[in-house]
Amino acid sequence: MNFFLPQDQTQPLPSAPSTRYLVATHDLAATPQASITTSTLALGGQYLLPVYARPPFVLSHGRGSWVWDTEGRKFLDFSAGIAVNALGHADPGVAEVLQHQASTLLHTSNVYHNQWAPKLAELLVTLTEKEGGLGFPTSSTSPSKSGAQVFFANSGTEANEGALKIARKIGKDRWAAATGGKVDDPDCTKTRIVCFQNSFHGRSMGALSVTSTEKYQAPFRPLIPGVDVGKFNDHEDLASLISNDTCVVIVEPVQGEGGVTAANEEWLRALRKRCDETGAVLIYDEIQCGLYRTGTIWAHSALPVDCHPDMVTMAKPLANGYPIGAVMLRDSIASTMTAGTHGTTFGGSPMACAIGHHVLSRLSSRPFVAHVMETSAYLGGRLKHLPKWFPDILQSDVRGLGLIRGLGFKNETHPGQVVQLARERGVFMLTAGKDAVRLVPSLNVEKDEVDVAVDVLEGCLRALRDQVEVSISQK
């Protein structure tokens, strides 16, 4: 996948790794001094299901790309709530919309219309028609004969569940049309689902069944049947992997949790072609990589239409942290869904959609997109030097696009160590897959904040290299 960003010429790049953060600045092992810290940790330990391995501190407030804990320590958040806080923390505009809508109309259910759901759906569709994606070419000036429709949910997992459900129904419709059978015939064979290695599509049973990572799936088997797993970016097995019995193929154009790996344009084209040959629905999960994280509304927007999907799922940044998810699908397949075939109590609420409309209106403004592209180019320029400076630790290529970036490590134990070292230097980062550190900052992150994050990262890599050398010398 090609993604071109303007090269920033106004701020020179460092010629050597930073040495400012060779030692920790935040003592996270120290005994908490604030009573609110100890009481909160104790309360969580007693009453919260222990499914998260959290560090022993409590966040209290934030502003922009920064957060503070109850001990008064300041952190640069280069994880953005796992690629959620597109406008950063405590954004005044988001807070104003939230306060206004909460005092106007918070929730109605989908038994009734509200003003904001159709407005946000219209904005999603018209931006896609204008900027490219879902079968619409980039910068199209002629009116389209086709359109798209949107279903709102509450999370990315729910969006993927809804998309898989829609695709299963389309598969049955197509089987019935081809065989003369009935759509509810239990003998229908067009029900198989294809996903890919290192994928992540969610943790509910359907989404988990297409999340082909052993550590997530193993405790919960048996999962839903009829799922076939292929190799990401591998052309050779597509013909056998996707058959006439396949109803849907789901893939991330840029794998996030799986290692920040981008799909090749040629492979996506072959995937689209094979889906057309077999009558399978193609879903792009853009929950982490979509909505301007790569500099365009969708990670696939700039690609030719013969690489485009039938459905796109989205969630994370759409309401800047307020729960929302959505499926957008082409008109050509939307007709299968009629009243009663799918639904949600909370999805598409006035609150979620009012915030979503505000956030998306700002993300899609030309000055904001230009800022994302410029900052992305600067971050990429800084990161590209790291494999050269630390060749014994890092793999040769920087992964990802725009503001979803990953560094691959040669030793699979090192990413977790680097995330911990960075936290001890006041920066939040994430791991990805088995061998990568992931950087997904807020989309309005500034260049000086990029400098802090990468300076810290360079200090962590230097500290890690020193630890490795000491360990080797002691053997």
N, C-alpha and C positions, 0 to 999 in steps of 0.2 A: 504494500500500500504506500503510495507516494503522498507526502504531505509537505508542502513548501511554505516556509515562513520567512519573512523579511529578516535580513541580517542587520542587527543593531550596530551602528557605527559610532554611537555617542559615548559609550562606556567601555573602556578597554578591559580585556579579560586578563586575569592574573597569569603570570608566566611561571609560577611555581605554587605548590600547595600551601595553603594557609597554615600557620603554626600558632594561631591565636587560641585554639581550643584543644591543645594536647592533653590537658587535664580537665577533670570534671569541675563544673561550676555549681551544680545542684546536688547536694548530698541527700539522695532519696532514701538512703538506708538509716538516716538519723531518726531518733525517736520524735514523733510529732510533738510540737509545742502547743498547738491550738486544740482546745478541748473538742471543738466541732469536728476536727479531723478524726480523733480517736473514737468519738461517739458515733460518727457516721460509718466508719469502717466496722465497728462492732455491730451496729444495727444491720448493716448489709450482710455481715457474716452470719447473723442469726436468722434473717428473714428472706434473703434473696437466694434463689436457686443458683448454686455455684457453677454456672456454665461458662463463666468468663474468667480468664486469668488476668486480672487487672493489677497494675502497680499500686503500691500502698499509699496513694495520696488522693485527695478529693478536689475536683475542679469546682470553682465557685462562680467565676464570671469571665467574660471575654469581650474583646472589641477588635474587629477586623480579623487579622491573622494571628492574634495573640490571645492567650488565656492565662488565668491566674488560678492558683490553688488556695486552699484555706490556710496554708502556711505563708501566703504572700509571695510565693515564687512565680515568676513569669516564664511562660513557655511560648515559643513560636510553633504554631500548629501547621505543620506541613502534611497533615493527614486529612484535615478539613472534615472531620467526622466521617471518615472513609469516603471521601470524594462527594460529600453532601453540601457543605456550607459554601456554595458558589460565591456568595456575597460576604463571606466571613461571618464572624460572631456579632451578635447584638446589632445588626444592621438597622439604622433608624427608620429607613423606608419600610422594611419588612415589619418592624415593630408597630409602625403607625397603621399599616393595613390590618395587622392582626388585631390590634386594639379596636379599630373601627368596626371590623366585621364581627368580632366577638360581641360587641354591643348592639349589633344590628340583626344578624341572623347567623347563628352558629351551625346548626344542623337541622335537616328536614327529612332525611332519608330520600331514597329515589322513588318514593310513591308520588312525589311532587317535583315540579320544575323549580330550579333556582336560576338566578341571573348569571352566575359566574361559570358554571360548568360549560355551557355552550360558547361563552366568550373565550375561555382557555382552549377549548377544542378548536375553535376557529383559528386562534393564533398559532397553534401547533401545525395545523394543516396549511395555512397560508404561508407561514415561514418555510415549511418544507417544499411547497410548490415553488416558492421564490428562490430558495437557496440550494435545493437539490436533495434527493433522497426519496425512497419508497417509489421508485419509478419515474420521478420528476427529474429532468436534467438540470444541471446547475445553470443559474441565470437564464432560465427560460423566459422569453418575452411573449410567446404566443399562448393564448388561453388553453388550458388543458381540457380534454374531453372526459378525463377521469378525475376522480377525487379520492378522498380518504375520510375515514370516520374514526372516532376515538371512544374508548371505554376507560373510565377512571376507576382505579383501585386505591389501595392504601399503602402499598409497598412494592418493591421490585419483585419480590417473590410472588405476590398476588398477581402482578402484571404478567409474569411468565406463566403462572398457572392458568390465567384466563386465556392467554395466547395459545397454549397447548390444547386447551379445551375447545377453542374455536377451530383450531386446525384439525382436531380429531373429527369434529362434525363435518368440516369440509371434505375430509377424506372419505367419510361415509357417503356423503352426497355424490362425490365423484365415482365411487365404487358402484353405487346404485345406478347412476347414469350409464356407466360402461357395461354393466351386467344385466340391467333390467330388474335387479332385485330391489328390495325395500331398504331404506336407510337404517331401519332398526333391526335388520336381519342379523342374528348372532353369527352367521357364517361369513360376515364381511371380513375380508382379510386386510383391507387397507387401513391398518391401525398402528403400524410400527413407527417408532420415534427414533431419530438419529441425533446424537450429540457427539462431542469431541473430547479427547483427552485434555486434562487440565482445565476443564470448563468449571464455571461456577454460576448457577442459575437460581440458587435459593435453598432453603432448608425445610420447607414443607414437603410432604411425601412425593408429590409429583415433580416439583422442581429439584428435589434432592435426587430423584431417580435419573435426572439428566445432568447432575453434577458429578462428573466422573472422577472423584477424588476419594481414595480408599478410606482415609481417616474420617471423612464425613459420612460415608455410606455404610461402612462396616457395622456399626452398632445397631442399625435400624433395618437390616435386611430381614425378610424379603421386601424389596421395593416393588414398584409397579412393573409388570412384565412388558416385554416387547420393545426394549430399548437396545439399540445398537450403537456402539462407540467407535468412532473413527479417529484417525490421526490428524491433528490440526496442521493445515498447510501441506498435506500429503495428497497428491493427485491420484496416485496409483490405485487406491482402493475405493474411489468414489463410485465406480460402476457397480461393484458388488455390494458396497455399503448401502447405497440408496437404490431401492428396488420399487417395483410396481406396488408392493405392499406397504411402502413408506408413506405415511400421511403427512409427516412434518419433519423438518430439519431445523434445529436451533443452534445458533453459534454466536459468539461474541466477536465483532470485528477487531476489537482489541481486548484480549483476555486480561482481566484485572487481577483477581485473586489468584489466578493460575500462573502468574509470572510476568505480566505486562508484555505480552507478545502480540504483535499486530499481524493480522491476516494478510497474505499476499493478494494483490489485485487479481492476478491470473487464477489463483485458487478460488477466490470468491466468484469469478466469472464461470469457472468450471462447475462450481457448486450450484449456481443459478441455472446453468444449462441442464445439469442432471436433474434438478428439481422440476424443470419444465418438461423434460423427457418422461418423467415418471408421474407427474401430477402431484408432486409433494409440495406442501406449503413451506416457504422459507422464512424463518424468523430470525431477525437480528436483535440480540439482547444488547442494547446500548445503555443499560442502566448505569454503568460506571463510566463508559467512554463517550456517551452522547451529551447533547445539550451544551455545546461549545467547549467542552474540555479539550478537544483536539483543534479548536479554532474555527470549526464549522458546526452547524446545528447538529449534524450527525457525523460520526466518524466515516460513514460511507458517502456523505453528500457530494464530495468532489469526484467520486468514481463514476465511470460511465453507467448508464442505466442497466446495461446487461450484467451488472454486478449487484443490483439492488434487490432487497427482500420484498416479501409480500406484507410482512408485519414488522413493526419496531416496538420493542418494549422499553420503557423509561421509568425513572423514579428519582434517584438520589438528589440531584441539585434542583429539581423542578420547583420545590417550594422552600428551598434553603433550610431544610431541617424539619419543617412541618410534614407529617406523614402524607405521602401521595405516591401513586404509581399510575401508569397508563399504558394502554395498548393502542397503537395507531395502525390501521390496516387499510389496504386498498379497497375502493368501492367494489371492485370486481369480485372480491371474496366476502365482503361484509354482508351481503344479502342473505347469507345462510342463517344469520343471527336475528331472531325475532323475539317479540315480547315473551319473557319467561325463560328464555334459553340460558341466560346468565344474569347475575345480579350481585349486589353488595349493599350492606346497610350504610356504611360510612363513606364509601368511595364517591368522589365527585361532590363532596359537601361544599356549601357556600364558602366556608372558611378556607379549606384546602385550595379551592380553585381561585379564590380571590388572591391569595398569596402567590399561587403559581402564576397567575396572569401578571402580577406585578414583577415577580422575579424574571420570568421569561421576557417580558417587555424590556427590562434593563439589560439582560444578557445579550439580547439580539440587536441592541443599538450599535450602530457602526463604530462609534468611538470605543465602546466597551470591547467589541470584537478585535479592533485594532490593538487595544491594550493587551488582550490575551495573546495575540500573535507575536507582538513585540517581546513581551515577557517570556513567552515560550521559547523564542529564538535565543534570548539571553540565557535562560536556564539550560537549554540544549548546548549552547556554546561553552558554558562552564562545565557541564557534565562530561562532555566529550574528551576532556583532558584527563579525567580520572583513570580510565583504563591504561593510559600511557604512563601515568605517574605511579600507579600501583598494579603493575602487570602480574605480580606474584599473587595478588589477592582477587582481582577482578577479571571477569570475562571481557573480551575485546570490544563488544558492541554495547552502546547504550540503547536500551529498549524503549518502545512506546512512541507516542506522538504528543505534541502540544504540551499540556500540563498533566499528562498521565505518563510518568517516566519510571523506568526501572533500571537498576544496576544488578547484573548477574554476578554471582560469586563462584569461585572455583571450589570452595569448601562450603558444604551446605549448613554447617554450624555457624558460619559467620554472619549471615543476615540478621539473625536474632540478636547476636552480640552487638552488632552495629546499631540496631534500633535501641538497645539498652544504653549503649555508650552515648548516643545522640540525646536520649532523654536526660541523661546525667549532665548534659551540656545545654539543656534547655530547649531542645527541638523535638517535636513529635514526628516520627516517620513510621512506616508500616513495612512488614514483610509481604512477600507475594510468592506463592508457590513454594517450592523447596529451596530455591537458590537465589532469591532476589530481594532487594530493598526497594520499596515503592514510594514515590513522591507524588502526592496528589493535593497540592495546596489549593486554597481558595482561588477562584478565577480572577479576583481583583488583587491578587498578591502583587507587591511592588518589587522593583529590582533590588532595593537595599535589603529587603527581606529574603530574596533569593540568595544574595551574597551571604547573609547570616547562615542560612540553611546549608549552603554548599561549603562555606568555611568550616562549619561544625562537622559536616560529613568528611571533609578532608582531614580534620583533626582526629576523627574517629578511625579513619582508615590508617592514619599514621600510628595511632595508639594500638590498633589491632596488629599492625605489622610488627611493632615492637614486642608485643606479647608473643607472637608466633616465633620471632627470633630468639627470645628468651627461652621459650619452651623447647626449641630445637637444640639450643646450646646446653640445656640441662640433661638432655638424653645421653 
